[in-house]
Structure formats: structure tokens, C-alpha cells
Amino acid sequence: MKLHLQIPDTIEDITLKQYMEFEKVNIESNQDSTFLMQKTVEIFCKVDLELTLQIKFNDLRDITNHIYSLLEQDTDLVSVFKLDDREYGFIPKLDDITLGEYIDLDTYLGSWKNMHKAMSILYRPIEYRKGDRYIIEDYNGTDNADKMLDVPLNIPLGAMVFFWNLRSELLSLSLNYTRKELGENLTSEQLQTLEVNGVGINQSLHSLTEILNDLKISQNFRL
């Protein structure tokens, strides 16, 4: 029997839903690299798990390494994308987000299982657009978040990298301000405490470091 695998060529060929499923398996696989390779091919190449047993081991390894290399690629923030013939735009001005948006984003942004909900807050249908400027729909909750499961993986990854960089920049500015206000006599322990606590910076952004580090999981399973 000849198998026909849909091997992704780029990270844009991988959906958020697929990666969320992979991340769940990765946590539950208990470091079983062979099983994880099978599940990787099953999830990203859309083939039944039992059929992966018919694939040559060397081919299975090469396919999984190829997919892992895609997951390790650098991603940039995508401001606008199209999904189901509808354009979605990233929140144009984060300073203007509502309390409801802030609370929900704080709740959902820190875990993969809720990433589609976080994306439905950050990206909403565009109501009006002129050039690079656009207006998005008002926020009405995450009831339609399931639509975001189909977005290409580079979009949520780009958003997470954006927030991670933002957190790093804000942390640096906050520490510099603290040093200026308190002087240069802070001990190393005090500085470490400030960094861990984020100097008042939203803790959900801090957790993005761990989420992004999870993407390096492929380095632990390459054969």
C-alpha cells in the first residue's frame, strides 16, 4: 500500500489547531521519542496513526526533523490576514484596549490550550481599511474563537514573539527607571526579584518565554 502524505512545506501550511494537538501530545508522551515521531506525522501530515507503522524509520525520522525545523523558524508579527474570505487585523493600538479585552487576554495568552481564544482577541474582522490603516470590530467576547483554530501557525507565533519582545523592552525600561529612582545600590538579589516579578508587568507575558521555549522541543527528539 502506497501512502500519500501531506507534508507541510512551510510553517504557513501548519494550523494552530494542529500545533495545539501536537503540544498536548508532547506533554503526555512522557519523552517517548518514537511515539512522538508517529504522532507528529499523524498530526501534521494528516495520516492515521496505524499507517505510520508502514513508513520506513529513516523516512519517518526525516519527515519529523523537517517539521521540527519548520517549528523552529523565526516568525514576524502579521498585522492583517485573510481567513474564509474575511480579513482580520491585529489590534491597531494596544494602548486603547478595553478592560474586557485586557482581562480576557491576560487569562488566555499564557497557555497553548487557550491560544485560539487569545488570537480572537488580538485579531478581529476588519470593518474598514484604507491602505495600511484599518478599523476592526468591537470586542464581543471569544464565542467565535474556534475560527482561529484554522489560522496558519506563523500568525500566533508572530504575535507571541511580538509580546515577548514587548515584555523584554518594558522590563528593561522599568529596571532602568528603578535604578534611576533608587540609585545604583540595588543588590543582585533585589534585581533578580524585580525581574522575576516583572516590575508590575503582566505575568501572562512572562509565561510566553516558557511557551516559546517549548518550540525548541524538536531539538530534544532529533535522531
ABEGO torsion letter per residue (X at the ends): XBBBBBBBABAAABBAAAAAAAAAAAAAAGGBAAAAAAAAAAAAAGBBAAAAAABBAAAAAAAAAAAAAAAABBBBBBABBBBGGBBBBBBABAAABBAAAAAAAAAAAABAAAAAAAAAAABBBBABBBEABBBBBBBAEAAAAAAAAABBAAAAAAAAAAAAAAAAAAAAAAAAAAAAAAEAABBAAAAAAAAAAGGGBBAAAAAAAAAAAAAAAAAAABX
